[in-house]
């Protein structure tokens, strides 16, 4: 790891391939627990280090993501007002909503002030419970801020008591924004349960004077619109699937340049179209494809992603399906 705790290839440093300009995009990698203080564990190699680097989470600040981040940052920095602005970010599963939320939460991480003994938490990122349950949601909030309800009596764990405790704690933390990921989970409940859960979200936003941000698949839009008052204060931002355009090409080149390969990958336009067709334009699938091909390139010694490799690549789910069909035909 480097001085910031980020994972890197442990032996020889990665060399940028000749003729490949270093990307100007913001690239961030998650912490990698496979390596300690830049030292290899017993039995591992330089290739293992690069593969671990590829497998770690990576953030690339392409324009569509930066646009959402800029908007969210403006909201969290805005002065408090009676009705705080809100946002509903929706799109296909795997399009990048959660990565955007986590990137913002890293920037506004809790900060402990030793002088006052208070931990300031400007942003609270939560995942919606599997079903729209008020009590479960309040318990999730307590756990997220380090105040688990296990220390409370059974009587103090009823919805009304939890509500009072949550409001008091969040107000002391100096909260500025609540982000609810996977908000489409509320669709698992009845219409009445959905309305009650949406009322809770609106109540928290009003009482604490904080911005409310919801993230989910597009089906959640109709559920949010079921509460007219909440829908009026949540602007909608749709993240579409990638299309065959210059932005997609730039994203692919930036992503490949971030892979620790020794050679430059010169892909034809046909290969870019193939990547789009294989992934359906879904960000998580695109990342999985490029990472898979990069690991294969290291294993084969090719050290670059080739047009031929893309032409032969099949999704993991397709490989399992093909194997299963072959077994059925053989009578196994």
N, C-alpha and C positions, 0 to 999 in steps of 0.2 A: 504493500500500500504506500501511497505517497503521504506527504505531510498532512493532507486533509482526510486521509483514511480511504482514499479511492483505490480500487483494484487496478493493477497494471501488470504487464508481463514481467515476471520476476527475474529473468536472466538478461538477455540482450534487449536493448531498447528497440521499440518498433520504429522502422524507418519509413517515412512517407514515400510511396512509390514515385519514381521519376516521372516527370511530366504531369503529375497530379497536384493541382493547386490545393492548398489546405482550405477546408471549408470555412466560411465566415459565419456559419450558423452556430448558435449556442448549443454546445453538446455537454450533457451531464450524465455521469454514470452513477448508479446506486452503489452503496458500500458492498464490497465483496468479502465474505467471511472465509473464503477458501485459502487466502494467503495471509501470512502474519509478518508484518514488518519487512515486506519485500523479500522474505526468505522462502525458498521452496520447501515443501514438505517432503519427507522421504519417499523416494520412488517416483517423483513427478518430474516433468520435463518442461522445457520452454514452450513447447506446443500446448501442454496442459494449461500453462498460464494464459496463453492467448485464447484458448478455447473458453476458459473461465471468464475472461474479459468479454468475450462475445456473448456468453450466456447471461451476463449481468444485465440489469435493467438499464436502458439508455434513453435519454431525453434529447430530442433534436428540435430546436426552436424554429420550425417552419412557419411561414406567415400566418396560416389559418389558426394555429395554436397561439402564436404571439398576439394575434388580434383579440382572442378571448382573454388571455392573461392581462393584456393592457386594460381591457374593460373591467375586469375583476379588481385589478389593483386600484383603478380609479374609484371604484365603489368602496373598497375597504379604507381608502384614505379620505373619503368624503366626510364632511362634518356631520354630526348627528342631527337628525331632524325627525319630525313627528312621523312621517312615512318614509322609511328608508327605501332606496331603490333595490330591486331584486332582479334575478336572472334565472331563466330556465334554459339549460344547455342540453340539447337532445340530438340524437343521431343513432346510427346502427351500433349494435354491441361490438366493442373492439375498435371503435373509430378514434379513440384517444381521449375520451372525457375524463376518465379516472386519472390518467397521466397528467392532464392539465391541472386537476384538483390537487394532486400530490405535489406537483411542482410549486404551486402557489403556497401550499401548506409548509413546504420547506423554507420558503422565503419569509413567511410570517410564523415561524416556530415560536413556542412559548419561551419567554425570556424572564429569568429570575433576577429580581432586584434585591441584592443582599442588604441594602440600607433599610428598605421597608419590610423585607421578608415576604414580599408578594411576588407571585409568578404571573406576569402579564401574558395573556393568551388572546391575541387579536383575532385569530382564526380558529374555528373548531370544525374539523372535518369528520363527518360521521357517515356510516353506511345505514341506510334505512333498514329497519328490522324486516325479517322475512314476510311479515304481515303487519298491517296498520294497527299496532297495539300501543296505546299511549303509555301504559306502565312500562312495557319493555323498552320503549324509546327513552323514557326518562332514566331508566337504569343504565342504558347504553351511554347516555350523556355523563352520568356520574362516574362510570368506569373510565371514560375517555379523559376526564379531568383529574383522575387519580383520587376519586372519592367514592369507592365502591360501596354499594348499599348493604354489604354483608355486615357492616358495623351498626346498621340500623335495626331497631326492633321490627317485628312483623307488622305492628300497627303503623309504624312510621314509613312503611313501604307501600301504603295505599296511594292511589293516584294523586289525591289532593295534597298529601304530605310531601310526596316526591316532587310535585310541581313547585311548591313553595321552596323546597331545598334547592332545586335546580336553578330557579330564578335568582336566588340569593347568591349562589356560588358563581354563576355566570356573570352576574353584575360585578362581583368583586374581582373577577379576572380581567375586566376591561375589554370584554368581547366586542368585536367590530363586525364580524361576519360568521354566519352559520352556513356550512355547505353540507347538503344532504346528497350523497351519492346513491345510485341504484334506487332512485325515488319511484321507479316503476313497480317496486315491490308492493306498493300500496294497492295495486290492482288485484292482489291475492285476497283482499278482503271484500266484504259486502259494500254496497253503496253507502250505507250508513257509517260503517267503519272507516271508509275512505274520507267521508266528510268530517268526521271527528278528528282524524289524524291531520287533515289539512287545517282544521281549526287550531290545532296545537301549534303547527308551524307558524301560522299567522299570528297567534297569540304571543309566541316567543319573540318574533320579530318586532311586534308593537311594544311589548313590555320592556324589552331590552334596548330598543332603538338600534337594531343591528340589521345589516343587509342579509337577505335570505337568498341562497343560491341552490338550485336543485339541478341534478344531473341524472339523466336516464334515457332509455330508448324512446323513440318517437311515440310509441303507444301511450306513454305516460302523459303526453300533452293533453289528451282528452280528459284524463282524470283530474289534472290540475285545473283545467277549464271548468270542472264541475263546481269549483268554488269561485264565484264571480269576483269577489273582493280580492282573493289571492291572485287570481289570473290577471287582474288589472295592474297589479304592482310588479308582476314578474314579466319582464321583457323576454321574448323568445329568441334564442340563437341556435340555428340548425347547423350541425356539422355534417356536410354531405360526404358520401363515399368519394374516393379519389377518381378523377377522370383522366382521359388521355389528353393531357395538356402540358404546358411548360412547367407549371408548378409541380406536377407529378414527376416529371423528368428530373427536376432540380432536387426534389426530395430523395429520389432513388440514388442519385449521384452523391448526395451528402451522406446518406446512410451507408453506402458502400465505402466511401472515403473514411468513415469512422471505424470500419472493421480493421483489425490488426493484420492485414495481409501484406506480403512483401512486394507484390506487383500491382500495377494499375489494371483495373477491369474496364476494357473497352467494349461496351455493349452496343449492339445495333438497335435501331428503333423497333424492329420486330420483337426483340427480347423484352423491351419495356412493355409492349402491348401484351406479350405473353404473361408477364408478371401481373399485369392488371387483370387479365382473364382468369388466372389461377387463384387470385386472392379476392376477386370481386370488389377491389378498391377499398378493402377494410385495412386500416392501419396495422392492427395487431398481426394480421395474417401476412402483410407485406414484410414486417419486421421479422416474423418467424421464418419466412422464405429466405430472406437475405442472410440471416444468422445461420440457417441450416446449410446453405450453399457455401458460406464462409468457412464453417467447420469442415465441410467436405473438402474444400480447397486446401486447407491445412493438412488434412489427413492424406490426400493424394499427392501433395507436394506441388500442386498446380499454382498455389499462392495467389490466385485471382479468380473472380467469378467469370465464367465464359458463357457465350451464347449457347453452346452445346449443353452445358450443365443445366441451364434454365429450360431448354427444350426437353430434357429428360426428367426434370424434377416433377414429383407428384406430391400432393399434400399427404400428411401423415395419416389422416382419416381414410384417404383413398387407398393407401398401401395396406392398411389393415383390412379394408373391405375386399380388396383384390385377393389377399391371402385367404380370407374366409371363403370366398367363392371358389378358389382353387381346391380348398379342403373339401367343400361340399361336392364338387364334381368328382373328386377322387374317392368319395365315400368314406372319408375319415371322420 
